[in-house]
Amino acid sequence: MWFKNLCIFQLSENFILSPAELEQKLGNLAFRPCGSHEQSSIGWASPMGLSSVQRVHSANGFMMICAQKQEKILPPAVVRELAQEKILLDESQQQRKLSKKERLAIKNELIFELLPKAFARSRKFYAYIDPKNSWLIVDSATIKNAEDMVSLLRKSLGSLPAKPLKTANNPAVVLTNWLANNQPADDIFIEDECELQSSEQESAIIRCKRHDLTLPEIINHLNSGKQVTKLALNWANRISFVIDENFAFKRLRFLDLIQDQISELALENDAERFDADFALMSLELSQAINRLLALFGGLSQN
């Protein structure tokens, strides 16, 4: 349940729905499996899985939600091969070349025939709403999947004024200064991974992993005009992560100080553990994000 990635959306209006009210609205777009001729289906499921029917799990004012997406698996190579065989057969029988429109119709007809026989794959995407900070935080490594969840939530609520969080100061500039000076802040530590990109040539990228970032060769790259687009950081020895030029977080790890807090709790079942994990994770992330946000100059006013 612990989030591994963060795509953060800023809500431009206060989120005023209670967990019960949000639960009711999500119920209108509950997840259902794909129909026989549907290629995909998406809807809301319980964050706690089959052990619960609730689509909203709340703790300390935070509300976790879960979108489930199911897709039929139709390998493009198989579709192309079958379509080509049918096209060649039709052209041979009709003694003419089929038009582009006719070829597309054959392909679509094949897909329609194959869909009921195709295997289905399901994936879940988790997010939580932080009403106090007006954030929607999605556990996604890609902005596309995160925006798919935002779109589904917007559809469920009727409207949701949300956009990716932007900081006042350019993250690439801030990260570059941190790496050049090796001195972010008292509670922020640089780890052993970064990505450097030339401001003049986008294809000129240097990636360093498990590397001493204080070595002169790194400074030489910065002096030559490259900027930091990704940097591995550690906040207060509680959370480590890679932050990028879009203020997105990847590969989160909640460190021993946090894990020890959980292990000290007397939890009797999976439901209690889920609730405790979410409560602690959301509080820690709220503090970490607010701290990083302050170091990046706060929210952009544009």
N, C-alpha and C positions, 0 to 999 in steps of 0.2 A: 504493500500500500504506500510505502514511502516514495515520494515523487523523485524521479531521476532527472527530469528536465523541467524548466520553467519558461513558458511564454506568458508574459504579463500584459494584461489589457487594462487600461485605465477607463473607468466608468465616469462619464461626464455628468451624471446625475446620481444622487444618493439612491442606494438600493434599499427599498423600504419594505419589500415582501418578507413576511415571516416564513420560517421553514414549512409550516403547514400550507401557507398560500402558494409557495413555490412548488410544493409537492403536488398540489391540485393542478397547477398549470402544466407541469411536466407530464402528468398522467394523460393529457390529451394527445401526446406524441410518444406514447410508450413503445418500447422496442417490440417488433414482431419479426419473425423470420421472413426471408424472401418468399414471395409467391413463386409458383412454378415457372413463370416467364419473366420474373424480375431479375435484373442483374445485381441490384444492391438494395439494401434496406438499412435505415438508421433510425434510432429512437433512444429513449431514456430507459436505463436499467438501474438496478440497485447497486450502489457502490460496494455493498458488502457481499454481493453475489447471491447465490441461491438461498443463503441462510436468512435473507430478509426480503421483504416486498417494498420497503421504503426506498423511494428514489432520491431522497434528500437525507443526508446524515449531518447533523449539526452538533457542534461542540464549541464552547467559548465564543459564540457569536459567528463562527465560520460555518459555511454550508458546503458540503462536498456533494458533487453530482457526478454521474457517469453516463456517457453516451456509448451505446453498443452499435457497431456497424457490421453488417454481414454482406459478403460479396460472393457471387458465383465465380468459380475459377474456370475460365475458358482460355487456355493457352493460345496466344495470337498466332503462333506458328501452325498449330493444328487447324485453326479457322482458315488461315490463308491457304494451307495445302488442300483442304476439302473444297474451299471455294474455287481454287484454281482448277481442280479436277472437274467440277461442275461446269465452269465456264468453258473449258476446252471441249467437254462433251456437247454442250449446247451449240458452240460455234461449229463443231463438226457436223452436227445434225442439221443446222440451219444454213450451213455453207456461207457464213459471214462473220465478221468481227462484231462482238457485242459492244454496245456503247458503255461509257463510264457509268451512266445511270443504271443500266441493266446489270453490270458487274456488282455495283453496290447493293442492288436489290437482292441478288443471289447471296451475297455475304450476309445481309441482314436476315434473310430467310433461314440461312444455316444457323445463325446465332439463336434465332427464335426456336428452332428445332432442338438445338443442343442444350439450351438453358435448363429444361426440366431434368436432364440427366447429369448436370454438372455438380461437382462437389461445392459446398458452401464453406467459407472461412469467416469466422467472427473475430473481431477485435474490440477491445474496450479502451475508451479514452476518459481519463479522469481530470477533474478540475474542481476548484473550490472558489466560492465567492467570499471576499473579505469586505463586508459592508463598511467597517470602520475606515479603512484606507481607500475604499471605492476601487477595489481591484477584482479582476477575474483572473485566476492563475490556472493555466492549463499545463498538465504534464505531457508535453509534446516536444520532440526534437525538431519538428518542422513547423513553420508558420502556417503551412497549408492545412495540416490536420487540426491545428489550434483554431484556425479561422472556420473550419467546418463545424467545430463544436460551438463556436460563437454564433454562427449562422443558425444552427439548430436551436440554440437557446433564444435567439432573437425571434425565431419563428414561434416558439412556444409562448413567449411573453408578449408578443405583438410588436414590441420594440425593445431595443437595448443599445443605447448610445455608448459604444465601446470602441476603442482603438488601441493599437499597440502602444505601450508606455514609452514615452520619449523623455530623455533627460535634457536638462538645460545645457549641459556641457557635452560635447561630442565624445562618446565613449572611447573611440579609437585614440583621440588626443589624450584623454585622461590616462588610459592604459599605457600608452607610449611613454608618457612622463613618469608613470610609476616604475616601469621597467628600466628606463634610462637612469633614474635616481635610486632604484632599489629601495624605495621608502614610501609605500602607499599611505599607511596610517598605523597607529599603535596596535590596532586589533586586526589588521589585514596583512597577510603574509603571502609573498609570491612563492609559488611552488616550482615545478620543473617542466612546465609545458607552455608553449606559446606558438602563435602563428603570426608571421610578419608579411606584410604585403606592400609592394611599391605603390606610391600614390600616382605615379606616372604610367605604370605598366601593370594592369590588373593581373596578368598571367604570371608576374614575377612574385612567387609566394615561397616563403621559407617556413617549414614546419619543424619544430623542435619538441621532442618528447623524451622524458627522463633525461633531461639535459640541464647542466648548470647554466642558468640564465644570467649569471654575473660575469661570464667569460668575455674577454675583449671582442671576440668575433660577433657576439650579439650586439654589443655597443656599436661596432663598426657598421652593422646593418642599419641600426637606428640613425647613425650619423649620415648614412648615405641617402636617407629620406624615407626609409620604410617605416610603416606604422604598425602598431600592434592591433590585430583584428580579433585575436583570441588570447586569453591569458588564464592560466590556472592559478586560483587563489584559495586562501584559507581564511575563514572568518572566525577569529577568537578561539581557534582550535575546536570549533564546534561543527562547522560545515565546510567541506571543500567542494570546489566546483570550477568549471571553465566558463568564463563570461566572455561574450563576444561584442562586436561593434554595434549590435542592436539591443544591448542590455538584455540579452537572453542568456539563460543559464543551462549548461549541459553537464551531464555526468555528476550530479549531486551525490555526495556521500555525507551521511550524518555520522560524525565521529564518536569516539569512545565516551566523551563527556555526556553526550545525549543518549547513547545506547545504554550507558550505565544507569541513567535515570529510569529508563523503561524496565530494565532488569530488576530494579529494586522494588517495583510495584507487585503487589499480590493480585495477579489477574487470573480469574477462574476459567474463562472460556475465550473463544475466538472473538466474540462480539465485544467483550470488555477490552481485549487487546487492540482491536481495530479502533475503538473509541479513544483509548489512551494514546495510541500511535498518532492518530489524526490530531488530537488536541495538542500534543507536544510538537508535532511537525509544523502545524500551522502557526503556533506561537513563535517558534524559532525562526521560521521563514519570514514572519512579519517583522521581527527585529532585524534580521539580516538584510532584507530588502530595503527597509527604511534606512539602515546604516549606509548601505551602498548608494542608495538614492541621494542621501545627503552629500556623500563624497563626490557624486557626479553633478552637483549643483542644484539638485532638486528637480522638480518637473519642468519640462519645457512649456512655455506659455504660448507657443505657436500651434 
